[in-house]
Amino acid sequence: MKAMVVTDEAAGTAGMKLMDRPEPAAAINDVVVQVRASGFVPTELEWPSTWTDRLGRDRTPSIPGHELAGVVAALGYGTTGVSVGQRVFGLADWHRDGTLAEHVAIEARNLAPLPGDVDFTVGASLPISGLTAWQGLFDHGRLRAGQSVLAHGAAGAVGSMVTQLAREAGAYVIGTGRAADRHRALDFGAHEFLDLDADGLEGVGGVDLVFDVIGGAVQKRSAGLIRAGGTLVSVVGPPEARPADGLAVDFVVECDRGQLTEIVQRVRDGRLRTNVGTVATLDDAVAALTPTERTTGKTIIQVP
Ligand SMILES: NC(=O)c1ccc[n+]([C@@H]2O[C@H](COP(=O)([O-])OP(=O)(O)OC[C@H]3O[C@@H](n4cnc5c(N)ncnc54)[C@H](OP(=O)(O)O)[C@@H]3O)[C@@H](O)[C@H]2O)c1
């Protein structure tokens, strides 16, 4: 099968190569999915799991990409809940070959049904950004209606989902980003927008939840804004700062079939808009994933 392969950690996305790789076999509880669209997170090639297995052994050449939408092609022994020919979307294991390929082997529990009226490109844009936002706001951040959320990177892949889901849940949302992001962040539902390069974070006053996708100095300054009992939720590693009287949580997104179903239902009924930027094919993936100018939204690779 055709697949995008990485072997050289130092080369970044420019070192990706389209190669012929063996078809994946379905292990126990696995599903082989014919990939129709694949999502990619720009930081993936910095993750140790792209390069080693769980025991730290080199697993190159590896296939990146962890989000997918496609059609079930084969089932391994003992697999329940999905059937051959079914449309699915989901989140592939960090330590296994991923979704920038014609086929991927993935555990059934990491997939959810993709309704027929949601196209594959949209389906592939949802798993990481949608689940990260959902889990950060509701599982880890325990957001309640009436609370306020500082949503960093509000025009980005995760931040745009955070902004929309928090607003729908009845929160007051202050989105942040670069000056060029103002319109998009407000359009995704932020009540206010803060240009991190120009506006002082301190002017925000107190918030109940900070959703951090940036880290560093932005995170440190944000922690000081959190009201008593509030939470700093970080998806960029262990928090470097803690609220004086609140919690600091970091987490790595996990697949959850029920949450994926909630997310895609919101896309169908118009409560949630996807944030798809560049769309390219597997043949053009290296150029699309190695942009020379600033891009916004998720890059989705379609697999014909
Ligand atoms: N732990 C987890 O489970 C998990 C899950 C998903 C994502 N993540 C991580 O979360 C981060 C964001 O992912 P994403 O897919 O949402 O990326 P993204 O689409 O690039 O969104 C990030 C947004 O934040 C903006 N931003 C970053 N630094 C900024 C700064 N100093 N000032 C103003 N704006 C800034 C970016 O603008 P620019 O493009 O101009 O920098 C972009 O608009 C990545 O580090 C990713 O690895 C973690």
The ligand as an ORCA input file, in Angstrom:
! r2SCAN-3c Opt
* xyz 0 1
  N      -2.149     16.555     25.114
  C      -2.959     16.282     24.105
  O      -3.692     15.324     24.147
  C      -2.976     17.176     22.896
  C      -3.986     17.020     21.956
  C      -4.020     17.885     20.864
  C      -3.049     18.871     20.722
  N      -2.069     18.969     21.655
  C      -1.052     20.036     21.545
  O      -1.719     21.280     21.597
  C      -1.001     22.217     20.822
  C      -1.955     22.907     19.845
  O      -2.412     21.972     18.902
  P      -3.374     22.421     17.710
  O      -3.551     21.235     16.832
  O      -4.560     23.126     18.244
  O      -2.393     23.485     16.965
  P      -2.783     24.741     16.092
  O      -3.935     24.425     15.191
  O      -1.513     25.217     15.469
  O      -3.326     25.825     17.158
  C      -2.516     26.540     18.042
  C      -2.908     28.016     17.931
  O      -2.286     28.755     18.975
  C      -1.585     29.846     18.373
  N      -0.414     30.209     19.168
  C       0.616     29.409     19.533
  N       1.518     30.112     20.249
  C       1.055     31.384     20.322
  C       1.530     32.582     20.922
  N       2.689     32.602     21.606
  N       0.792     33.698     20.800
  C      -0.371     33.690     20.129
  N      -0.894     32.584     19.534
  C      -0.176     31.439     19.630
  C      -1.147     29.318     17.018
  O      -0.764     30.352     16.157
  P       0.591     30.134     15.286
  O       0.279     29.038     14.322
  O       0.807     31.464     14.624
  O       1.694     29.787     16.267
  C      -2.442     28.601     16.588
  O      -3.408     29.479     16.099
  C       0.138     21.453     20.143
  O       1.328     21.654     20.909
  C      -0.296     20.015     20.240
  O       0.771     19.106     20.279
  C      -2.006     18.157     22.738
*
